[in-house]
Amino acid sequence: MSKKLAIYIPKAVAEQLNISEGDKLLLEVRDGKIILGPIPKLLVRRRYWSETTVEEVEAESEELIKLAEGE
């Protein structure tokens, strides 16, 4: 465990589980123990059309309202 509370997995374990840097893992606490395992890559790796923030959605919405009201 590092100072920033990061957990480092030994290379042999990562290879055995077929995980690599950037993969998402599922962490559970059961009976006072940490259970850590890979999330199936089919559930994680997908392409998105875009990334949008809440602020961008709100700004676009306000602009559309102005257009609809003829401003």
C-alpha positions in Angstrom: 0.0 0.0 0.0 1.4 3.4 -1.0 1.1 6.7 0.8 -1.8 7.5 -1.5 -3.5 4.3 -0.5 -2.9 2.7 -3.9 -2.6 -1.1 -4.1 0.0 -2.6 -6.3 -0.6 -6.0 -7.9 2.3 -8.3 -8.6 3.0 -8.7 -12.3 2.5 -12.4 -12.2 -1.0 -12.0 -10.7 -1.9 -9.3 -13.2 -0.8 -11.6 -16.1 -2.8 -14.5 -14.6 -5.9 -12.4 -14.4 -5.3 -10.8 -17.8 -5.5 -7.3 -16.4 -3.3 -4.3 -17.4 -2.9 -0.7 -16.5 -6.1 1.3 -16.9 -8.4 -1.8 -16.5 -11.3 -1.3 -14.1 -11.5 -3.7 -11.1 -14.4 -4.5 -8.7 -13.5 -4.0 -5.0 -15.7 -5.4 -2.3 -15.4 -5.6 1.4 -16.6 -8.9 2.9 -16.2 -10.0 6.5 -13.4 -7.4 7.0 -11.5 -8.5 4.0 -10.9 -6.9 0.6 -12.1 -8.9 -2.4 -10.6 -7.5 -5.6 -11.2 -8.9 -9.1 -11.4 -7.9 -12.7 -14.6 -6.6 -14.3 -15.1 -8.6 -17.6 -13.7 -6.4 -20.4 -16.9 -6.9 -22.5 -18.7 -4.8 -19.8 -16.1 -2.0 -19.7 -14.6 -1.4 -23.1 -16.9 0.3 -25.4 -16.7 3.3 -27.6 -18.6 6.4 -26.7 -19.7 9.0 -29.2 -18.7 11.9 -27.0 -18.1 13.0 -23.5 -20.3 15.8 -22.1 -20.4 17.6 -18.9 -23.5 18.7 -17.0 -22.5 22.3 -17.7 -22.3 21.7 -21.4 -25.8 20.1 -21.4 -27.2 23.0 -19.5 -25.6 25.6 -21.8 -26.9 23.7 -24.9 -30.4 23.5 -23.4 -30.4 27.2 -22.6 -29.4 28.0 -26.2 -32.1 25.8 -27.6 -34.7 27.5 -25.4 -33.6 30.9 -26.7 -33.8 29.7 -30.3 -37.3 28.2 -29.7 -38.5 31.5 -28.1 -37.1 33.5 -31.0 -34.5 35.4 -29.0 
